[in-house]
Amino acid sequence: MNSWDAGLAGLLVGTMGVSLLSNALVLLCLLHSADIRRQAPALFTLNLTCGNLLCTVLNMPLTLAGVVAQRQPAGDRLCRLAAFLDTFLAANSMLSMAALSIDRWVAVVFPLSYRAKMRLRDAALMVAYTWLHALTFPAAALALSWLGFHQLYASCTLCSRRPDERLRFAVFTGAFHALSFLLSFVVLCFTYLKVLKVARFHCKRIDVITMQTLVLLVDIHPSVRERCLEEQKRRRQRATKKISTFIGTFLVCFAPYVITRLVEIFSTAPIGPHWGVLSKCLAYSKAASDPFVYSLLRHQYRKSCREILNRILNRRSIRSSGLTGDSHSQNILPVSE
């Protein structure tokens, strides 16, 4: 194993560790907080988190074994199962992000009717459609025997070894990425740009009120005036940064892998094996970044994490105080006798 392979293996191990811990923490927050569970986005987050955990405990270790061994890491049946899950979980992850963006769009653009438009039942129907949509392509690939180990990506995924099926497989792969990656990307852009438009409109209204107030308050201290102007600037940038993060992480993680797959099928240009594995690692890294982008940096999840940590620390302090109390009583008993 050369230095490139060792680096890719280390990247996979790091991604697995971060993904496992962060997604498990999101699940703990969902179990702990009833307020989070009552909201419709919790179903989308739960669906995304469970998919990320499945990918972390099954697909990533097999890819790691493929990188280290430079061959198929498991038997044909297990590899086909892993390829089925890889295709399903990739589509499910993309569509779950699209569902979360639709939820944000409804909440921001239609705030007064949000509860009526996005109930738990509606969220459950969207998750059911996501599963049905994501299951269609791996089920068809399984029926056509297009699941197996792909040496370029060192992983069990979509592949076809028969030259006479090249055109059919190319059309199938193009349709899969168009109806998963491209569709989700279009939904993300549409919804979040609408959200950004509304956010900027509200920022302008707040800026007008702030400027009018600053004009009226003639005797205001210059430092207070500067602080208000700085807060205006931060307010304008906040929504842009968040939306850039949502769309940017989606593109950075998934686009290299999707483009590599399409170039591999529709072009005769050679692709380096290290780039193939690296693009797969980038796709896996979305499982590690999703908990931070969509959950753990939000106020409710941070509050839930603090409550979980406080509960753990309180239990430890109670146990330690109980142990010291027991030892103290044992030391006193012989004296009293």
PyMOL commands that set and color helices and strands:
alter all, ss='L'
color gray80, all
select helices_A, chain A and resi 3-32+34-37+41-69+76-109+114-117+120-143+163-216+222-266+273-296+299-336
alter helices_A, ss='H'
color red, helices_A
select strands_A, chain A and resi 147-150+155-158
alter strands_A, ss='S'
color yellow, strands_A
deselect
rebuild
show_as cartoon
